[in-house]
């Protein structure tokens, strides 16, 4: 397992260093332009998660998947190593970006807002969804998988907005969002913060596990 | 003699091509050539053996171990040389080595360095700047440095010049000197195998035509050349493939002794080369 992680890090160290530094600079600048911590959390998580994912699409480019699968490892170990490395890289980059934003002047929100438990949980939940949905597709279909996912998401988004705008099927996004938010707030109030947050963490773990099993299901069926 | 590889009733269906009940075994300490025209299923078999491609049926045992249930143990004893090296192109050879070596408990750094010297491969050189032949040599150096018991080579000589090819083949012969290592070598360049292989497995359209010792094959198979008057219906059925010309015919048979008895001095009976066998079976009129 460690050999697999080490291998991926060696193969992508230059890519990770160059783009990691670019991300830090760009996100640091963006931190001084955005007015709300939640917006910067969403953008940062998206950007930080993208880096390890793009790293795996490079395998397609060099057709190096054959090498991976001919080494004395199982496909389960390959998928597991990639989940671990993706999470570690995303989290490390996220912490570094938050550190840079906190240190740079011109920020429009308090540092405490960036590191509160709510914000951290929000970032983790977003990472869980993002990595959980994209990793299985990227491991199985490479860059094409990532693009397909993003295109489907775009189409879905545009379709939803159109349905909302023209009031087709009596769909009101704003009222749907209100209902969801109210439901979550009620649940929070009835369970209390510790139980609610623990439940959220458990849900994130379960989602990641489900994503891992799905990724394994897909990757085991990949022919090279 | 123990078998390095035992393949039983292997099946894989791609729709337009299928492996249809492929079975053969390869004794330990030998070189086996897997021959056949392009698209015969050679690469598919090697890939299934390494679990790079899923199979639809059958069983593969490597040194007595199931290649799927004991995947890690099996792969740690295999050195694989792919027809197109599949490494990150922009990395130095020593960096690629650093990513591969930790996976093998028996990695021998001294052997790796010695092979790089013998193959004139500078460790700091970027892979993308190597010729195809040099890349093949590097793949071979990696495969040999973890003391693999079984070396799998998928079309290693295609696209190489004759000097490189002969050097590579000489290296392969040296590899099995200890009679423990085994080599499975897929190629459509049959002359490579006439120099080095002990056993030949011939594939055509996803089926095994024959799998036997090379000397036995070259002894048994023959090309008969004679006048068209000899090509009766009965004689035509005797051949596995026939090519007719304006003034005579050439036919391939799997029974050279019977051909000599049957035609006597009226026809010339020559030993068939592997290329002859491949040509007549894939292109000639087929009479089983």
Interface residues (C-beta under 8 A of the other chain):
Chain A: X3 X6 X7 X10 X11 X58 X62 X63 X64 X65 X66 X67 X69 X70 X71 X72 X73 X74 X75 X220 X221 X223 X224
Chain B: X47 X50 X51 X52 X53 X54 X71 X72 X73 X75 X76 X78 X80 X82 X84 X86 X87 X88 X89 X91 X95 X98 X99 X100 X102 X103 X104
